[in-house]
């Protein structure tokens, strides 16, 4: 059906929501308050100046860890040293040492991002160098790098939402986007950290793969979906060392037939054929090259991996496995809301609200079956993704942070869209709950920004026994963001208002409104839709088989 005018406003409002929320996250903390952000900034500068590839100078730092020595201008050091506050939530993010002069003189820094894939760092380094060349202040140079990282991630997210919105109901797409990008992901996408781009790229690649599968059933070919596959593969596989594993799991879905057609062989029913020779060859080349880079990067970590931690050595293989499996629960909760240097979790009440929404969505997905994405394939992606994490934990003798597995979670949310759409179609009364679910998720995202802002400005304060430590605005703020605390809070409030209005615009149509819309125009088709097929909310129906 033609899109009602009130719904045309929803997409711009959601774009404003995403931009305002990202800017609020950018300003909510000094550069360095995100995990390893100072090391990422130094490595980005080293990448664009050729110090991390052609003239790599490896050094050994604590615990035998290999690092790359990089000479950076003092402009990149105009932020509080994270050593003054990291892992100590009660300490505001202020510097305990004197900052160097804001000029172009260079200092040597050791960054432990040795041989990380250079795509993200090349983009960030270009922004740092351009901002330095025009002689911006050090603080503005650093925040411009954050802004560039957020813009790149928002582009990937926006492209993914665009592809999905042409094939599935808008409310389901936005609900899934909010579930796939929780508060932790928003925090990372607005930091100088490739983990944020990795999550956004996983969302884009999963959306591209799902779109190709939908188009294959409809027997059409979308140029946008085809281009998104190699682009998503590039941004994901070349973001972090193990990202090629996530990309491989998602691309493998293109080798699973999406539907049945009479008289066609199994090979002719593979969705990968929709890519064409050029796109397929480019995708394979990108994926293989990322694997080669991973093998190259392992060379600098072999010495560290060869050492065994004393406490780890004391455990039997079964004891190690038990510890790692129990750690999975921590990983799941950290994906929802963990900020700073693992020192600022969301309050338990907010996490419970998020889990409640996930529970409703999961129940709807179980009811709504769809052959577009077989359930066994989602189980394989989830199982192999977490197995890769467990093996790396076992080999590396350390526990993964929840943020490292957010790309897998984001992809699973996207692949759940057909089942969710069918489930809401079957459980008609629950359609009215979708707006409330989205508002709850947006409210948690807004709370997260303010929570982290107050932690940086005032620190987390403890209270009587069994009462949770809370960052309350008591006394004088010891750290103040650019434009002030009130400006960031206003951005958050405006973002939430835009999101709520967008959700209201996307509320379910009344019966008379549906009839009026149906009478006023032709049925809306997805991108490149074939006349022999029809698309109902949440599923594609071919002329020979209903999915």
N, C-alpha and C positions, 0 to 999 in steps of 0.2 A: 504494500500500500504506500501511497505517497506519504512522505514524512510531514506530520503536522507542523505548522509554523513554530509552535512553542518548543518543539524538539530541536529545531535548527539552532536555537540559542544555546542548547546544552553543551555542545562540543566546544565552542569558544570559551564558555565558562569553565569547563574542565581544563582547558589549556591554561587559562589564567590561574586556576587553582594550582596546577602543577608548577607553573613558573614562580608564583608567589611563595609556595611552600619551599621550593628549592632555594630561593634567595634568602628566605628566613633561616634555613639550615646553614647556608654559607656564612651568614653573619652571626650565627648563634655561638660561635666559638672562635678562638684565635687559631690561625694555621699552626698545626702541630698537635691539636687536641684530638685529631683522628688518628687511629693506629698507624704508626710508622710514617706519618705524613711528612715529617722532616726528611726522612730517608728517601721518600718518593720524590720530593722536590729536588733534592740533590741529584738523584739519578736522572730525572728529567733534564736538568741542566747539563749533566754529563753526556746524555744521549745526543742532544742537539749540538753540543760542542765537540763531539767525537771522542770523549774521554772514556766512554764505557764500552766501545766496540773496537775501534782501530788502535787507540792508545791506552788500552785497559791496564790499570795498575792495581793488582790484587794485593790486599793486606789481610792479616789475621787479627781478629778482634777477640772478644770474650768467648770462652768455651770452645776455642778453636774454630769459630765461625769465620768463613771467608767474606770479605767485603771489598768494595771498590773505592779507591781513593779518588775523590773528585774535587777540583778547585772551583769554588763557587764565589760569586761576588757577595759582598756584605749586604747588598740589598735583599738577598734571599734569607738573611738571618734576622730580619726585623720582626720577630715574633718571640713570645716567651719560650724559653727552653722547656720542652716537655718533661725533662728530668726533674723540674721543680714541682710538678703536680701529678704526673701520671701514676696510675694505680693507687692514688690517694684521693678519694672522692671528697673528703672533707677539706681539701686545699683548693681554693680558687685558682683559676688558670692565670696566675701572675708570674712574672719572671723573678727568680731569686738571684740572678746574675745580671751584670750590666750588659746591655746590648751594644754591639759594635757600631761604629759610625755608619750612617746610611749613605754609602758611596760605592764606587765600583771596585774598590780594592778587594783582593781575593783571599779566601781562607780555605784550608783543606778540610774536607769532611769525608768520613768513611761511611758509605751507604751499603747496607747489607742486601740490597736488591740485585745483587750481582747476576748478570745475564738474564734478567727478566725480559720477556718479549718487548721489543722496542716501540710497538705501534702507539700505545697510549702515551709513553714517555716522549716520543717524537712530537706528538700534538701538544702536550703540555709544555715541553721545552721550547717549542716555537713561540707559544704565548709568553712564556717567561722572558725569552730573549727580546721579543718585540716590545714588551712593556719596559724592559730595562733600557732598550735602545732609545726610547722616547723620554727616558729619565723620570719615570713615575716614582713616587715614594715607595720604599720597600714594602710597606703594608699594602699599598694598592697593587703592587706587582704580585704579591702572594694571593690576595683575594681574586685577582684577575685569573690566576691559574685555577682556583676553585670554580669560578664562574664558567670557564671553558670546559672543565670536567663535567659540570652539571649540564651545560648546553649539549655536549656530545651524548650524554646519557639520555637526556630528554628527547633528542632526535631519534635515538634508537627506540625508546618507548613509544613516542608518537607514531613512528612508522609502523610499529607492531600493532598498535591500537587501530590505525587506519586500515590495515589489511583485515583485521578481525571484524571491524565494524561493517565492512562491506559484505560479510558472510553470515553474521550472527546478530541476535538482538542486542541493541545498544546497552540495555541495563545489565545483561549478563557479561558483556565485554568489560564494562566499567567495574563491575563487581570483581571479576577475575583479576583485572589490573590492580585493584586495591589490595587483593589478597596476595598477588604475586610480588608486589613491591611494598612490604611492610615498613615500619618506621626505621628499622635498622638499614634497609636498603636506601631509603631517602637520605639518611645520614651519610652513607657511603658515596652515593652518587653526587653529593655536594661537597666532597672532599677530594684532595689530590691523592687519589688511591685507585688503582686499576680495578679493584674489587667492585666498585660501583658500576663501572662500565661493563664489567663481566656480567653482572646481574641483568643490566638493561639489554645487553647484546643477547643473552640467553632468552630473554622475553621476545626479542625481535626474531631470532632464528626459529624458536618454537612456533611463533605466529606465522612465519614464512612456510615452514614445513606443513603446518596444519592447513594453510591456505592452498598449497599445492595439492594436498590430498583432497580437499573440497573441490577444487577445479578439475581434478582428475575424474572424480565421480560425475561431475557435470559435463565432462568431455569438452572443457574449454581451457584456454591458456592465458593467464594473466601476466603481463609484462612486469608489473610491480612485484608480484609474488616471486617471480623467477629471479629478478634482480636482488630481492631481499635475501635469497638463500646464500649466494657467495658473500654479500655484504655482511650479513649476520655471522657467517662463518669466520670472516676476517676479524671482525670486532671481538668475537668470543674466543676463538682458538688462539689468537695472538694477544690476549689480555693478561693472562697469568700462566705460570708454568704448566699446571695440570688442566687448563681450560680445554685443551684439545680432546680430553676424555669426554667432557660434557657435550661438546660439539659433535663428536662421533656418535654418541648415544642418540642425540636428536636426529641427526641426518640418517641414521639407520632406519627410521620410520618411513623414509622414502623408498625403502626396499621391501615394505610390507604392503601387499595389495589393499586398496581402499574399498573395493566393491567387486561385485561379480557381474560379468557381462557374458551373455550366451555366445559361445563359439570362439571366445578369445582365450589364448594361452595364458599361462601364469606370468610369463615374462612380459607380455603386452599389457598386463594389468598393473605393472609397477608404476607408482606415481613419479619415480625419478625420471621417467621418460619425458615428462612435461618440461623438464629444465632445458632440454636442448643440449647440443654438443658443447657450445661455448660456455654456458653457465655451469654445466656439469664439470667440464675440464677445469675451469677456474676454481670451483669449489674443492675439487680433489687436490689440486695443486696447493691451495691455501692450507688445507688440512694436513697434507703430508709434510709441507714445509714447517708447520708448527710442531709436528712430531720430531723433525730433525733438530729444530732449535731446542726442544726439550732435552734431547740427548746431549746436545752441546752444553746446555746449562748444567746438567748433572755432573760434569767434570769438576766444577768448582765446589761441589758439595760432597764429593766422595770421601774426603778426609774427615769431615765432621760426622757423616753418617757412619763411619767406621768405629766411632767411639761409643761405648755403652755406658748409659747412666747406671750408677750403683744401685739405686732403688729399683730401677727397671730390671736389672740383671737378677735381683733377688726374687722376682716373680717367676713362676712357672708359665709355660705357654698358655695353659688354661686360665691361670690367674690374670695374665695380661689381657686375654680375650674378654674375660668378665668385666674388667675395669673399662675396657674400650666400649663394650656394649652399654654399660651403665652410663658412660659419658654421652651416649646418644641423646638421652633426655635433656642434658644441658645444652647440647647443640640445637635441639628443636626450640627451646625457649629463647636462646640467644638470637635466633633468626627473627623473632618478633620485635624485641626491643632491648638492645644492648649498645651503649654508646661510649664514647671516650675510649680510654685504654682499658676496656673491660671493667670499668669501675662505676658505671652509671646505668644500671638496669631500669627498665620501666617499672612502675609500681605493680604489684601483683594483681590489683583490681583491673588495671588496663589490660594486662595479659589475659586475664580470665574473660574479659569482654571479647577480645580478639579470638580466643579459642572457642567461645560460644558461637560466633559467626562462622568459624571454620567448621564446627560441628553441624550446623544447619546446612551449609553448602555441601558437606560430605554426604549427609543423608539424602539430599536432593540428587546428587550425582549417582549414588547407588541405585536410586529408583530409575533414573533416566539412562537407559542403555543406548549406545550408539556404536555402529561398526566403523565410523570414521576413524576412531582411535581405539583399537582393541584394548581391553583392560589388561590383558596379559602383557602388552607392550609397555604400558605405564608401570606395571610391576617390575618389568625388566630394567627400565630406566631408573626407577627408584632403588631397586636392589643393587644394580651394578654401580650406581653413583655412590651409594653409601658404602659399598664394599671397597671401592677405590679409596674412599676416605679412611676406612678402617685399616687397610693395608698400608697406606702412607703413614698413619699414626703408629702402627706396629713397627714399621721399618724406621721411622724417624724418631721414635721414642718421645712423642709429644701428643697433646690433645688438640684436635682441630677446634677452631672457633666456629660458632654457628654460621657466621657470615660466609665462610668458604663454601658452604653447601647451598646457599641461597640461589645460585644459578639453576641447580637441579629442581629446587622447589618452584621457582618461577616457571620453568618449562612444564612441570607437571600441572600447574594451575592452568596454563594455556591449553594443554592437551585435554583438560577436563571440560572445556567449554561445550563440546557437543553433548556430552552426558548431562551437564548442568542445564543446558537449554531444553533438552528433552524432558528432564526431570521437572522443571518449572512448568512445562507444557502439560505434563500429566498431573502435577499437583497444583492445580489452578489457584486454590486459596493462598498458597505460599508466594504467589507473584507479588502480593501486596506487601510482603515482608522484605522484599529486595531493597526498596528505598531505605528502610530502617537499617538494614545490614550495612549499606554503604555509608550512611551517616555515622554509624558507630565506628567504622573503620577510619573515616576522616577525622572524627573527634579524637581517636587514639593518636593519629598522626600529629594532630595539632598539640595535644598534651605533650607528646614526646619532644617537640621543639622547645616548648616553654620549660619543660623539666630540665632539659640539657642546658638551656640558656641560664637558668637560675643556678644550676650546679657550677657552671663556669664563673658566674658573677659572685656568688655567695658561698659556694661550697655546700656539701651535704652535711647537715647537722644531726647528731644523735639525740635521742630523747629517752625517757625512762624505759626500763627493761621491757622487752617484747613489743615495743612500739617501733615502727619502721623509721629509719633515717630518711630525712626529707630535705630537699633544697628549698628553703623558704626565704623570701626576700626580707630578711631581718637585718637591721643595721645598714652599713654603707657598702655598696657594691665595690669589690676590690678589682674587678675587671669589667670594663664597659665596652660593648661592641661598637663598631662604626655606626654613627647616627643615633646611638643610645638604645637602652633596653626597651623603651616604649615603642620605638620604631619597629623592632623585631616582633614584639607582641602584636602590634597593629597589622603587620604583614600576615601573621598567623591567623588573626581574626578575620581579615579580609579574604584570605584563602579559604577558610572554612565556610564563610558566607557564600562565596562563589560556588563552592562544591555543593552546599546544601540546596542552593537555588537550581543548580544543574540537575541534581537528583530529583527535585520537585518537577522540573520540566520533563523529566523522563518517566514520570509516574505512569502506571498502567492506564491505558485508554478506557474511557467509559464506553458502554455499548453503543450509544447514539453517536459518539465521536468516531468509533470505528466504522460505523455504517456511512457516516458523512465522508470520512476519508476514503473509504472504498469506492464510493460513488463519484468522487471528484477526480480520480486519477487511475492510472494503470498500476498493476501490482509491481512493487519494487523488485528489481533483479540485482543479484550480486554482480560484482565486477566481471565482465566478460561472460555473462550467463547465456547458456544455450536455450533457445526457445522450446526445445523438447523436454526441458526439465523445469520443475518449479521448486521454489525454496520457501519452506514454512519456517516459522520461528524455531531456531535451534537445530534444524537438520536440512539436509539436501535430499530431495526425492527425485530419482531418475525415472525415465519413462518405463523402465523394465523392473525396477526394484525400489522399494522404500527402505531407507536405512533405519 
